[in-house]
Amino acid sequence: MSFTLSKGWARGGTELRDVWDLTDIENDAFWLVFASAEEVYDPDGSGELRIAPAPEDMVAWLQANPYLKTEKPKPTTVGGEKGVQFDAIVSGAPEYPECTGCPDLALFYESAGATAGVEKGEKLRFIVLDDVKGQTVTIFVEASAPGFDEFVPEAQKVVDSVEWGGS
């Protein structure tokens, strides 16, 4: 995968095989995340961070999350690959046991043992591509609700520049 970045972006974390994240230099609460999740956190209401294999249907899994208020998916393409996109609000979060540094709502368990997640009140745009070289790719834009409409066009420029390349 390759993409074009304008000024104002920084790598958000360590390079992993399953998650690539970028942050806005001006506001570190604005994120653009590319994930090929192998494992997810099951929002089972137990209050624990339970890891489960990534679902076959990522869109249905995200929309069934009781802590995400999601809109109806719309068709989209990224780098020529078909998928859907939908916006969501993080409407709540489980009451996890003490977990220093964990996000309010854990979504994906990363290969390095870290957690990709979101914070209560944030607005998100999910883009799910079911078959990028045989893998499901989930792209999400994460921002504070008041800054979302301003940040989405900047993140969309990066998404629009994606090329999957290689085989």
Chimera marker file (.cmm) of the C-alpha trace (Angstrom):
<marker_set name="trace">
<marker id="1" x="0.000" y="0.000" z="0.000" r="1" g="1" b="0" radius="0.5"/>
<marker id="2" x="1.190" y="3.505" z="-0.748" r="1" g="1" b="0" radius="0.5"/>
<marker id="3" x="-0.376" y="6.920" z="-0.329" r="1" g="1" b="0" radius="0.5"/>
<marker id="4" x="0.497" y="10.597" z="-0.548" r="1" g="1" b="0" radius="0.5"/>
<marker id="5" x="0.780" y="12.842" z="2.495" r="1" g="1" b="0" radius="0.5"/>
<marker id="6" x="0.708" y="16.604" z="2.536" r="1" g="1" b="0" radius="0.5"/>
<marker id="7" x="2.413" y="18.590" z="5.295" r="1" g="1" b="0" radius="0.5"/>
<marker id="8" x="0.905" y="18.237" z="8.730" r="1" g="1" b="0" radius="0.5"/>
<marker id="9" x="0.856" y="14.448" z="9.138" r="1" g="1" b="0" radius="0.5"/>
<marker id="10" x="2.955" y="12.252" z="11.432" r="1" g="1" b="0" radius="0.5"/>
<marker id="11" x="3.257" y="8.515" z="11.999" r="1" g="1" b="0" radius="0.5"/>
<marker id="12" x="1.057" y="7.729" z="14.980" r="1" g="1" b="0" radius="0.5"/>
<marker id="13" x="2.803" y="4.668" z="16.372" r="1" g="1" b="0" radius="0.5"/>
<marker id="14" x="5.132" y="1.813" z="15.614" r="1" g="1" b="0" radius="0.5"/>
<marker id="15" x="4.969" y="0.093" z="12.238" r="1" g="1" b="0" radius="0.5"/>
<marker id="16" x="2.921" y="-3.091" z="12.532" r="1" g="1" b="0" radius="0.5"/>
<marker id="17" x="1.871" y="-5.727" z="10.007" r="1" g="1" b="0" radius="0.5"/>
<marker id="18" x="-1.821" y="-5.193" z="10.777" r="1" g="1" b="0" radius="0.5"/>
<marker id="19" x="-2.226" y="-1.497" z="11.683" r="1" g="1" b="0" radius="0.5"/>
<marker id="20" x="-0.821" y="1.709" z="10.198" r="1" g="1" b="0" radius="0.5"/>
<marker id="21" x="-1.878" y="4.958" z="11.829" r="1" g="1" b="0" radius="0.5"/>
<marker id="22" x="-1.324" y="8.617" z="11.087" r="1" g="1" b="0" radius="0.5"/>
<marker id="23" x="-2.064" y="11.653" z="13.196" r="1" g="1" b="0" radius="0.5"/>
<marker id="24" x="-2.536" y="15.326" z="12.490" r="1" g="1" b="0" radius="0.5"/>
<marker id="25" x="0.506" y="17.225" z="13.796" r="1" g="1" b="0" radius="0.5"/>
<marker id="26" x="-1.674" y="20.192" z="14.786" r="1" g="1" b="0" radius="0.5"/>
<marker id="27" x="-4.158" y="18.100" z="16.753" r="1" g="1" b="0" radius="0.5"/>
<marker id="28" x="-3.149" y="14.681" z="18.065" r="1" g="1" b="0" radius="0.5"/>
<marker id="29" x="-6.815" y="13.846" z="18.670" r="1" g="1" b="0" radius="0.5"/>
<marker id="30" x="-7.285" y="13.527" z="14.882" r="1" g="1" b="0" radius="0.5"/>
<marker id="31" x="-6.304" y="10.122" z="13.480" r="1" g="1" b="0" radius="0.5"/>
<marker id="32" x="-6.403" y="8.176" z="10.227" r="1" g="1" b="0" radius="0.5"/>
<marker id="33" x="-5.980" y="4.428" z="10.737" r="1" g="1" b="0" radius="0.5"/>
<marker id="34" x="-5.505" y="1.610" z="8.206" r="1" g="1" b="0" radius="0.5"/>
<marker id="35" x="-6.116" y="-1.817" z="9.741" r="1" g="1" b="0" radius="0.5"/>
<marker id="36" x="-6.147" y="-5.388" z="8.528" r="1" g="1" b="0" radius="0.5"/>
<marker id="37" x="-7.332" y="-6.716" z="11.861" r="1" g="1" b="0" radius="0.5"/>
<marker id="38" x="-6.512" y="-10.295" z="12.745" r="1" g="1" b="0" radius="0.5"/>
<marker id="39" x="-8.155" y="-10.028" z="16.161" r="1" g="1" b="0" radius="0.5"/>
<marker id="40" x="-10.760" y="-7.736" z="17.696" r="1" g="1" b="0" radius="0.5"/>
<marker id="41" x="-12.124" y="-6.959" z="21.133" r="1" g="1" b="0" radius="0.5"/>
<marker id="42" x="-15.523" y="-8.529" z="21.698" r="1" g="1" b="0" radius="0.5"/>
<marker id="43" x="-17.919" y="-5.936" z="23.169" r="1" g="1" b="0" radius="0.5"/>
<marker id="44" x="-19.731" y="-8.616" z="25.152" r="1" g="1" b="0" radius="0.5"/>
<marker id="45" x="-20.688" y="-6.387" z="28.085" r="1" g="1" b="0" radius="0.5"/>
<marker id="46" x="-18.567" y="-8.385" z="30.544" r="1" g="1" b="0" radius="0.5"/>
<marker id="47" x="-16.398" y="-5.411" z="31.455" r="1" g="1" b="0" radius="0.5"/>
<marker id="48" x="-13.292" y="-7.302" z="30.350" r="1" g="1" b="0" radius="0.5"/>
<marker id="49" x="-11.122" y="-6.906" z="27.274" r="1" g="1" b="0" radius="0.5"/>
<marker id="50" x="-11.924" y="-10.201" z="25.523" r="1" g="1" b="0" radius="0.5"/>
<marker id="51" x="-9.976" y="-10.896" z="22.340" r="1" g="1" b="0" radius="0.5"/>
<marker id="52" x="-11.687" y="-12.748" z="19.485" r="1" g="1" b="0" radius="0.5"/>
<marker id="53" x="-10.744" y="-13.580" z="15.885" r="1" g="1" b="0" radius="0.5"/>
<marker id="54" x="-11.640" y="-10.820" z="13.420" r="1" g="1" b="0" radius="0.5"/>
<marker id="55" x="-15.178" y="-11.324" z="12.116" r="1" g="1" b="0" radius="0.5"/>
<marker id="56" x="-15.950" y="-12.447" z="8.562" r="1" g="1" b="0" radius="0.5"/>
<marker id="57" x="-18.282" y="-9.436" z="8.182" r="1" g="1" b="0" radius="0.5"/>
<marker id="58" x="-16.485" y="-6.404" z="9.635" r="1" g="1" b="0" radius="0.5"/>
<marker id="59" x="-19.307" y="-4.012" z="8.677" r="1" g="1" b="0" radius="0.5"/>
<marker id="60" x="-21.921" y="-6.062" z="10.550" r="1" g="1" b="0" radius="0.5"/>
<marker id="61" x="-19.570" y="-6.407" z="13.533" r="1" g="1" b="0" radius="0.5"/>
<marker id="62" x="-18.965" y="-2.653" z="13.761" r="1" g="1" b="0" radius="0.5"/>
<marker id="63" x="-22.656" y="-1.863" z="13.329" r="1" g="1" b="0" radius="0.5"/>
<marker id="64" x="-23.618" y="-4.368" z="16.031" r="1" g="1" b="0" radius="0.5"/>
<marker id="65" x="-21.231" y="-2.797" z="18.562" r="1" g="1" b="0" radius="0.5"/>
<marker id="66" x="-23.519" y="-1.479" z="21.320" r="1" g="1" b="0" radius="0.5"/>
<marker id="67" x="-21.190" y="1.475" z="21.949" r="1" g="1" b="0" radius="0.5"/>
<marker id="68" x="-21.236" y="2.777" z="18.363" r="1" g="1" b="0" radius="0.5"/>
<marker id="69" x="-24.190" y="4.674" z="16.924" r="1" g="1" b="0" radius="0.5"/>
<marker id="70" x="-23.733" y="4.000" z="13.205" r="1" g="1" b="0" radius="0.5"/>
<marker id="71" x="-25.242" y="5.375" z="10.018" r="1" g="1" b="0" radius="0.5"/>
<marker id="72" x="-26.288" y="3.307" z="7.002" r="1" g="1" b="0" radius="0.5"/>
<marker id="73" x="-23.341" y="2.099" z="4.851" r="1" g="1" b="0" radius="0.5"/>
<marker id="74" x="-22.845" y="3.650" z="1.408" r="1" g="1" b="0" radius="0.5"/>
<marker id="75" x="-20.797" y="2.188" z="-1.465" r="1" g="1" b="0" radius="0.5"/>
<marker id="76" x="-17.283" y="3.561" z="-1.961" r="1" g="1" b="0" radius="0.5"/>
<marker id="77" x="-13.963" y="2.639" z="-3.545" r="1" g="1" b="0" radius="0.5"/>
<marker id="78" x="-10.400" y="3.114" z="-2.360" r="1" g="1" b="0" radius="0.5"/>
<marker id="79" x="-7.562" y="2.573" z="-4.797" r="1" g="1" b="0" radius="0.5"/>
<marker id="80" x="-9.949" y="0.749" z="-7.119" r="1" g="1" b="0" radius="0.5"/>
<marker id="81" x="-11.163" y="-1.659" z="-4.407" r="1" g="1" b="0" radius="0.5"/>
<marker id="82" x="-14.884" y="-1.700" z="-3.631" r="1" g="1" b="0" radius="0.5"/>
<marker id="83" x="-16.280" y="-1.354" z="-0.143" r="1" g="1" b="0" radius="0.5"/>
<marker id="84" x="-18.629" y="0.664" z="2.014" r="1" g="1" b="0" radius="0.5"/>
<marker id="85" x="-18.293" y="3.670" z="4.278" r="1" g="1" b="0" radius="0.5"/>
<marker id="86" x="-20.384" y="4.903" z="7.174" r="1" g="1" b="0" radius="0.5"/>
<marker id="87" x="-20.073" y="7.413" z="9.974" r="1" g="1" b="0" radius="0.5"/>
<marker id="88" x="-20.480" y="6.601" z="13.654" r="1" g="1" b="0" radius="0.5"/>
<marker id="89" x="-20.440" y="8.267" z="17.057" r="1" g="1" b="0" radius="0.5"/>
<marker id="90" x="-18.851" y="6.596" z="20.077" r="1" g="1" b="0" radius="0.5"/>
<marker id="91" x="-21.971" y="6.777" z="22.236" r="1" g="1" b="0" radius="0.5"/>
<marker id="92" x="-20.613" y="4.951" z="25.258" r="1" g="1" b="0" radius="0.5"/>
<marker id="93" x="-17.934" y="2.608" z="26.482" r="1" g="1" b="0" radius="0.5"/>
<marker id="94" x="-17.652" y="-0.489" z="28.643" r="1" g="1" b="0" radius="0.5"/>
<marker id="95" x="-16.440" y="-0.160" z="32.203" r="1" g="1" b="0" radius="0.5"/>
<marker id="96" x="-13.082" y="-1.884" z="31.818" r="1" g="1" b="0" radius="0.5"/>
<marker id="97" x="-11.057" y="-2.880" z="34.860" r="1" g="1" b="0" radius="0.5"/>
<marker id="98" x="-8.065" y="-0.616" z="35.479" r="1" g="1" b="0" radius="0.5"/>
<marker id="99" x="-6.311" y="-0.374" z="32.125" r="1" g="1" b="0" radius="0.5"/>
<marker id="100" x="-3.688" y="2.354" z="31.965" r="1" g="1" b="0" radius="0.5"/>
<marker id="101" x="-3.403" y="3.817" z="28.497" r="1" g="1" b="0" radius="0.5"/>
<marker id="102" x="-6.353" y="1.903" z="27.047" r="1" g="1" b="0" radius="0.5"/>
<marker id="103" x="-8.833" y="3.789" z="24.861" r="1" g="1" b="0" radius="0.5"/>
<marker id="104" x="-12.435" y="4.119" z="26.087" r="1" g="1" b="0" radius="0.5"/>
<marker id="105" x="-13.620" y="1.648" z="23.445" r="1" g="1" b="0" radius="0.5"/>
<marker id="106" x="-11.136" y="-0.986" z="22.292" r="1" g="1" b="0" radius="0.5"/>
<marker id="107" x="-11.727" y="-2.189" z="18.726" r="1" g="1" b="0" radius="0.5"/>
<marker id="108" x="-8.720" y="-4.068" z="17.324" r="1" g="1" b="0" radius="0.5"/>
<marker id="109" x="-6.006" y="-6.057" z="19.083" r="1" g="1" b="0" radius="0.5"/>
<marker id="110" x="-2.786" y="-5.135" z="17.290" r="1" g="1" b="0" radius="0.5"/>
<marker id="111" x="0.013" y="-7.583" z="16.483" r="1" g="1" b="0" radius="0.5"/>
<marker id="112" x="2.386" y="-5.858" z="18.926" r="1" g="1" b="0" radius="0.5"/>
<marker id="113" x="-0.084" y="-6.370" z="21.770" r="1" g="1" b="0" radius="0.5"/>
<marker id="114" x="-1.356" y="-2.794" z="21.677" r="1" g="1" b="0" radius="0.5"/>
<marker id="115" x="-4.963" y="-1.685" z="21.300" r="1" g="1" b="0" radius="0.5"/>
<marker id="116" x="-6.509" y="0.312" z="18.454" r="1" g="1" b="0" radius="0.5"/>
<marker id="117" x="-9.552" y="2.037" z="19.832" r="1" g="1" b="0" radius="0.5"/>
<marker id="118" x="-11.543" y="5.223" z="20.164" r="1" g="1" b="0" radius="0.5"/>
<marker id="119" x="-12.756" y="7.636" z="22.823" r="1" g="1" b="0" radius="0.5"/>
<marker id="120" x="-16.275" y="8.405" z="24.059" r="1" g="1" b="0" radius="0.5"/>
<marker id="121" x="-17.908" y="11.245" z="22.125" r="1" g="1" b="0" radius="0.5"/>
<marker id="122" x="-15.637" y="10.954" z="19.096" r="1" g="1" b="0" radius="0.5"/>
<marker id="123" x="-17.030" y="10.872" z="15.592" r="1" g="1" b="0" radius="0.5"/>
<marker id="124" x="-15.705" y="8.274" z="13.170" r="1" g="1" b="0" radius="0.5"/>
<marker id="125" x="-15.829" y="7.437" z="9.492" r="1" g="1" b="0" radius="0.5"/>
<marker id="126" x="-15.309" y="3.757" z="8.771" r="1" g="1" b="0" radius="0.5"/>
<marker id="127" x="-14.389" y="2.497" z="5.317" r="1" g="1" b="0" radius="0.5"/>
<marker id="128" x="-14.424" y="-1.290" z="5.011" r="1" g="1" b="0" radius="0.5"/>
<marker id="129" x="-12.974" y="-3.010" z="1.948" r="1" g="1" b="0" radius="0.5"/>
<marker id="130" x="-13.723" y="-6.745" z="1.966" r="1" g="1" b="0" radius="0.5"/>
<marker id="131" x="-11.173" y="-8.016" z="-0.530" r="1" g="1" b="0" radius="0.5"/>
<marker id="132" x="-7.864" y="-6.211" z="-0.852" r="1" g="1" b="0" radius="0.5"/>
<marker id="133" x="-5.588" y="-9.008" z="-2.021" r="1" g="1" b="0" radius="0.5"/>
<marker id="134" x="-7.685" y="-11.461" z="0.013" r="1" g="1" b="0" radius="0.5"/>
<marker id="135" x="-7.825" y="-9.379" z="3.207" r="1" g="1" b="0" radius="0.5"/>
<marker id="136" x="-10.427" y="-7.148" z="4.805" r="1" g="1" b="0" radius="0.5"/>
<marker id="137" x="-9.061" y="-3.636" z="5.262" r="1" g="1" b="0" radius="0.5"/>
<marker id="138" x="-10.751" y="-1.231" z="7.655" r="1" g="1" b="0" radius="0.5"/>
<marker id="139" x="-9.845" y="2.431" z="7.378" r="1" g="1" b="0" radius="0.5"/>
<marker id="140" x="-11.135" y="4.802" z="9.992" r="1" g="1" b="0" radius="0.5"/>
<marker id="141" x="-11.013" y="8.526" z="10.496" r="1" g="1" b="0" radius="0.5"/>
<marker id="142" x="-11.206" y="9.460" z="14.170" r="1" g="1" b="0" radius="0.5"/>
<marker id="143" x="-11.773" y="12.981" z="15.503" r="1" g="1" b="0" radius="0.5"/>
<marker id="144" x="-13.513" y="14.928" z="18.209" r="1" g="1" b="0" radius="0.5"/>
<marker id="145" x="-17.110" y="15.531" z="17.148" r="1" g="1" b="0" radius="0.5"/>
<marker id="146" x="-16.605" y="19.324" z="16.813" r="1" g="1" b="0" radius="0.5"/>
<marker id="147" x="-13.495" y="18.882" z="14.630" r="1" g="1" b="0" radius="0.5"/>
<marker id="148" x="-14.727" y="15.980" z="12.507" r="1" g="1" b="0" radius="0.5"/>
<marker id="149" x="-16.162" y="17.956" z="9.582" r="1" g="1" b="0" radius="0.5"/>
<marker id="150" x="-12.938" y="19.958" z="9.304" r="1" g="1" b="0" radius="0.5"/>
<marker id="151" x="-10.641" y="16.918" z="9.519" r="1" g="1" b="0" radius="0.5"/>
<marker id="152" x="-12.480" y="14.499" z="7.199" r="1" g="1" b="0" radius="0.5"/>
<marker id="153" x="-11.558" y="16.325" z="3.946" r="1" g="1" b="0" radius="0.5"/>
<marker id="154" x="-7.858" y="16.245" z="4.922" r="1" g="1" b="0" radius="0.5"/>
<marker id="155" x="-8.021" y="12.541" z="5.751" r="1" g="1" b="0" radius="0.5"/>
<marker id="156" x="-9.997" y="11.888" z="2.569" r="1" g="1" b="0" radius="0.5"/>
<marker id="157" x="-7.143" y="13.349" z="0.477" r="1" g="1" b="0" radius="0.5"/>
<marker id="158" x="-4.868" y="10.630" z="1.877" r="1" g="1" b="0" radius="0.5"/>
<marker id="159" x="-7.492" y="7.915" z="1.345" r="1" g="1" b="0" radius="0.5"/>
<marker id="160" x="-8.052" y="9.107" z="-2.236" r="1" g="1" b="0" radius="0.5"/>
<marker id="161" x="-4.318" y="8.740" z="-2.935" r="1" g="1" b="0" radius="0.5"/>
<marker id="162" x="-4.111" y="5.078" z="-1.817" r="1" g="1" b="0" radius="0.5"/>
<marker id="163" x="-2.641" y="2.579" z="-4.269" r="1" g="1" b="0" radius="0.5"/>
<marker id="164" x="-2.523" y="-1.077" z="-3.261" r="1" g="1" b="0" radius="0.5"/>
<marker id="165" x="0.367" y="-2.103" z="-5.545" r="1" g="1" b="0" radius="0.5"/>
<marker id="166" x="2.255" y="-5.412" z="-5.477" r="1" g="1" b="0" radius="0.5"/>
<marker id="167" x="0.643" y="-8.814" z="-5.393" r="1" g="1" b="0" radius="0.5"/>
<link id1="1" id2="2" r="1" g="1" b="0" radius="0.2"/>
<link id1="2" id2="3" r="1" g="1" b="0" radius="0.2"/>
<link id1="3" id2="4" r="1" g="1" b="0" radius="0.2"/>
<link id1="4" id2="5" r="1" g="1" b="0" radius="0.2"/>
<link id1="5" id2="6" r="1" g="1" b="0" radius="0.2"/>
<link id1="6" id2="7" r="1" g="1" b="0" radius="0.2"/>
<link id1="7" id2="8" r="1" g="1" b="0" radius="0.2"/>
<link id1="8" id2="9" r="1" g="1" b="0" radius="0.2"/>
<link id1="9" id2="10" r="1" g="1" b="0" radius="0.2"/>
<link id1="10" id2="11" r="1" g="1" b="0" radius="0.2"/>
<link id1="11" id2="12" r="1" g="1" b="0" radius="0.2"/>
<link id1="12" id2="13" r="1" g="1" b="0" radius="0.2"/>
<link id1="13" id2="14" r="1" g="1" b="0" radius="0.2"/>
<link id1="14" id2="15" r="1" g="1" b="0" radius="0.2"/>
<link id1="15" id2="16" r="1" g="1" b="0" radius="0.2"/>
<link id1="16" id2="17" r="1" g="1" b="0" radius="0.2"/>
<link id1="17" id2="18" r="1" g="1" b="0" radius="0.2"/>
<link id1="18" id2="19" r="1" g="1" b="0" radius="0.2"/>
<link id1="19" id2="20" r="1" g="1" b="0" radius="0.2"/>
<link id1="20" id2="21" r="1" g="1" b="0" radius="0.2"/>
<link id1="21" id2="22" r="1" g="1" b="0" radius="0.2"/>
<link id1="22" id2="23" r="1" g="1" b="0" radius="0.2"/>
<link id1="23" id2="24" r="1" g="1" b="0" radius="0.2"/>
<link id1="24" id2="25" r="1" g="1" b="0" radius="0.2"/>
<link id1="25" id2="26" r="1" g="1" b="0" radius="0.2"/>
<link id1="26" id2="27" r="1" g="1" b="0" radius="0.2"/>
<link id1="27" id2="28" r="1" g="1" b="0" radius="0.2"/>
<link id1="28" id2="29" r="1" g="1" b="0" radius="0.2"/>
<link id1="29" id2="30" r="1" g="1" b="0" radius="0.2"/>
<link id1="30" id2="31" r="1" g="1" b="0" radius="0.2"/>
<link id1="31" id2="32" r="1" g="1" b="0" radius="0.2"/>
<link id1="32" id2="33" r="1" g="1" b="0" radius="0.2"/>
<link id1="33" id2="34" r="1" g="1" b="0" radius="0.2"/>
<link id1="34" id2="35" r="1" g="1" b="0" radius="0.2"/>
<link id1="35" id2="36" r="1" g="1" b="0" radius="0.2"/>
<link id1="36" id2="37" r="1" g="1" b="0" radius="0.2"/>
<link id1="37" id2="38" r="1" g="1" b="0" radius="0.2"/>
<link id1="38" id2="39" r="1" g="1" b="0" radius="0.2"/>
<link id1="39" id2="40" r="1" g="1" b="0" radius="0.2"/>
<link id1="40" id2="41" r="1" g="1" b="0" radius="0.2"/>
<link id1="41" id2="42" r="1" g="1" b="0" radius="0.2"/>
<link id1="42" id2="43" r="1" g="1" b="0" radius="0.2"/>
<link id1="43" id2="44" r="1" g="1" b="0" radius="0.2"/>
<link id1="44" id2="45" r="1" g="1" b="0" radius="0.2"/>
<link id1="45" id2="46" r="1" g="1" b="0" radius="0.2"/>
<link id1="46" id2="47" r="1" g="1" b="0" radius="0.2"/>
<link id1="47" id2="48" r="1" g="1" b="0" radius="0.2"/>
<link id1="48" id2="49" r="1" g="1" b="0" radius="0.2"/>
<link id1="49" id2="50" r="1" g="1" b="0" radius="0.2"/>
<link id1="50" id2="51" r="1" g="1" b="0" radius="0.2"/>
<link id1="51" id2="52" r="1" g="1" b="0" radius="0.2"/>
<link id1="52" id2="53" r="1" g="1" b="0" radius="0.2"/>
<link id1="53" id2="54" r="1" g="1" b="0" radius="0.2"/>
<link id1="54" id2="55" r="1" g="1" b="0" radius="0.2"/>
<link id1="55" id2="56" r="1" g="1" b="0" radius="0.2"/>
<link id1="56" id2="57" r="1" g="1" b="0" radius="0.2"/>
<link id1="57" id2="58" r="1" g="1" b="0" radius="0.2"/>
<link id1="58" id2="59" r="1" g="1" b="0" radius="0.2"/>
<link id1="59" id2="60" r="1" g="1" b="0" radius="0.2"/>
<link id1="60" id2="61" r="1" g="1" b="0" radius="0.2"/>
<link id1="61" id2="62" r="1" g="1" b="0" radius="0.2"/>
<link id1="62" id2="63" r="1" g="1" b="0" radius="0.2"/>
<link id1="63" id2="64" r="1" g="1" b="0" radius="0.2"/>
<link id1="64" id2="65" r="1" g="1" b="0" radius="0.2"/>
<link id1="65" id2="66" r="1" g="1" b="0" radius="0.2"/>
<link id1="66" id2="67" r="1" g="1" b="0" radius="0.2"/>
<link id1="67" id2="68" r="1" g="1" b="0" radius="0.2"/>
<link id1="68" id2="69" r="1" g="1" b="0" radius="0.2"/>
<link id1="69" id2="70" r="1" g="1" b="0" radius="0.2"/>
<link id1="70" id2="71" r="1" g="1" b="0" radius="0.2"/>
<link id1="71" id2="72" r="1" g="1" b="0" radius="0.2"/>
<link id1="72" id2="73" r="1" g="1" b="0" radius="0.2"/>
<link id1="73" id2="74" r="1" g="1" b="0" radius="0.2"/>
<link id1="74" id2="75" r="1" g="1" b="0" radius="0.2"/>
<link id1="75" id2="76" r="1" g="1" b="0" radius="0.2"/>
<link id1="76" id2="77" r="1" g="1" b="0" radius="0.2"/>
<link id1="77" id2="78" r="1" g="1" b="0" radius="0.2"/>
<link id1="78" id2="79" r="1" g="1" b="0" radius="0.2"/>
<link id1="79" id2="80" r="1" g="1" b="0" radius="0.2"/>
<link id1="80" id2="81" r="1" g="1" b="0" radius="0.2"/>
<link id1="81" id2="82" r="1" g="1" b="0" radius="0.2"/>
<link id1="82" id2="83" r="1" g="1" b="0" radius="0.2"/>
<link id1="83" id2="84" r="1" g="1" b="0" radius="0.2"/>
<link id1="84" id2="85" r="1" g="1" b="0" radius="0.2"/>
<link id1="85" id2="86" r="1" g="1" b="0" radius="0.2"/>
<link id1="86" id2="87" r="1" g="1" b="0" radius="0.2"/>
<link id1="87" id2="88" r="1" g="1" b="0" radius="0.2"/>
<link id1="88" id2="89" r="1" g="1" b="0" radius="0.2"/>
<link id1="89" id2="90" r="1" g="1" b="0" radius="0.2"/>
<link id1="90" id2="91" r="1" g="1" b="0" radius="0.2"/>
<link id1="91" id2="92" r="1" g="1" b="0" radius="0.2"/>
<link id1="92" id2="93" r="1" g="1" b="0" radius="0.2"/>
<link id1="93" id2="94" r="1" g="1" b="0" radius="0.2"/>
<link id1="94" id2="95" r="1" g="1" b="0" radius="0.2"/>
<link id1="95" id2="96" r="1" g="1" b="0" radius="0.2"/>
<link id1="96" id2="97" r="1" g="1" b="0" radius="0.2"/>
<link id1="97" id2="98" r="1" g="1" b="0" radius="0.2"/>
<link id1="98" id2="99" r="1" g="1" b="0" radius="0.2"/>
<link id1="99" id2="100" r="1" g="1" b="0" radius="0.2"/>
<link id1="100" id2="101" r="1" g="1" b="0" radius="0.2"/>
<link id1="101" id2="102" r="1" g="1" b="0" radius="0.2"/>
<link id1="102" id2="103" r="1" g="1" b="0" radius="0.2"/>
<link id1="103" id2="104" r="1" g="1" b="0" radius="0.2"/>
<link id1="104" id2="105" r="1" g="1" b="0" radius="0.2"/>
<link id1="105" id2="106" r="1" g="1" b="0" radius="0.2"/>
<link id1="106" id2="107" r="1" g="1" b="0" radius="0.2"/>
<link id1="107" id2="108" r="1" g="1" b="0" radius="0.2"/>
<link id1="108" id2="109" r="1" g="1" b="0" radius="0.2"/>
<link id1="109" id2="110" r="1" g="1" b="0" radius="0.2"/>
<link id1="110" id2="111" r="1" g="1" b="0" radius="0.2"/>
<link id1="111" id2="112" r="1" g="1" b="0" radius="0.2"/>
<link id1="112" id2="113" r="1" g="1" b="0" radius="0.2"/>
<link id1="113" id2="114" r="1" g="1" b="0" radius="0.2"/>
<link id1="114" id2="115" r="1" g="1" b="0" radius="0.2"/>
<link id1="115" id2="116" r="1" g="1" b="0" radius="0.2"/>
<link id1="116" id2="117" r="1" g="1" b="0" radius="0.2"/>
<link id1="117" id2="118" r="1" g="1" b="0" radius="0.2"/>
<link id1="118" id2="119" r="1" g="1" b="0" radius="0.2"/>
<link id1="119" id2="120" r="1" g="1" b="0" radius="0.2"/>
<link id1="120" id2="121" r="1" g="1" b="0" radius="0.2"/>
<link id1="121" id2="122" r="1" g="1" b="0" radius="0.2"/>
<link id1="122" id2="123" r="1" g="1" b="0" radius="0.2"/>
<link id1="123" id2="124" r="1" g="1" b="0" radius="0.2"/>
<link id1="124" id2="125" r="1" g="1" b="0" radius="0.2"/>
<link id1="125" id2="126" r="1" g="1" b="0" radius="0.2"/>
<link id1="126" id2="127" r="1" g="1" b="0" radius="0.2"/>
<link id1="127" id2="128" r="1" g="1" b="0" radius="0.2"/>
<link id1="128" id2="129" r="1" g="1" b="0" radius="0.2"/>
<link id1="129" id2="130" r="1" g="1" b="0" radius="0.2"/>
<link id1="130" id2="131" r="1" g="1" b="0" radius="0.2"/>
<link id1="131" id2="132" r="1" g="1" b="0" radius="0.2"/>
<link id1="132" id2="133" r="1" g="1" b="0" radius="0.2"/>
<link id1="133" id2="134" r="1" g="1" b="0" radius="0.2"/>
<link id1="134" id2="135" r="1" g="1" b="0" radius="0.2"/>
<link id1="135" id2="136" r="1" g="1" b="0" radius="0.2"/>
<link id1="136" id2="137" r="1" g="1" b="0" radius="0.2"/>
<link id1="137" id2="138" r="1" g="1" b="0" radius="0.2"/>
<link id1="138" id2="139" r="1" g="1" b="0" radius="0.2"/>
<link id1="139" id2="140" r="1" g="1" b="0" radius="0.2"/>
<link id1="140" id2="141" r="1" g="1" b="0" radius="0.2"/>
<link id1="141" id2="142" r="1" g="1" b="0" radius="0.2"/>
<link id1="142" id2="143" r="1" g="1" b="0" radius="0.2"/>
<link id1="143" id2="144" r="1" g="1" b="0" radius="0.2"/>
<link id1="144" id2="145" r="1" g="1" b="0" radius="0.2"/>
<link id1="145" id2="146" r="1" g="1" b="0" radius="0.2"/>
<link id1="146" id2="147" r="1" g="1" b="0" radius="0.2"/>
<link id1="147" id2="148" r="1" g="1" b="0" radius="0.2"/>
<link id1="148" id2="149" r="1" g="1" b="0" radius="0.2"/>
<link id1="149" id2="150" r="1" g="1" b="0" radius="0.2"/>
<link id1="150" id2="151" r="1" g="1" b="0" radius="0.2"/>
<link id1="151" id2="152" r="1" g="1" b="0" radius="0.2"/>
<link id1="152" id2="153" r="1" g="1" b="0" radius="0.2"/>
<link id1="153" id2="154" r="1" g="1" b="0" radius="0.2"/>
<link id1="154" id2="155" r="1" g="1" b="0" radius="0.2"/>
<link id1="155" id2="156" r="1" g="1" b="0" radius="0.2"/>
<link id1="156" id2="157" r="1" g="1" b="0" radius="0.2"/>
<link id1="157" id2="158" r="1" g="1" b="0" radius="0.2"/>
<link id1="158" id2="159" r="1" g="1" b="0" radius="0.2"/>
<link id1="159" id2="160" r="1" g="1" b="0" radius="0.2"/>
<link id1="160" id2="161" r="1" g="1" b="0" radius="0.2"/>
<link id1="161" id2="162" r="1" g="1" b="0" radius="0.2"/>
<link id1="162" id2="163" r="1" g="1" b="0" radius="0.2"/>
<link id1="163" id2="164" r="1" g="1" b="0" radius="0.2"/>
<link id1="164" id2="165" r="1" g="1" b="0" radius="0.2"/>
<link id1="165" id2="166" r="1" g="1" b="0" radius="0.2"/>
<link id1="166" id2="167" r="1" g="1" b="0" radius="0.2"/>
</marker_set>
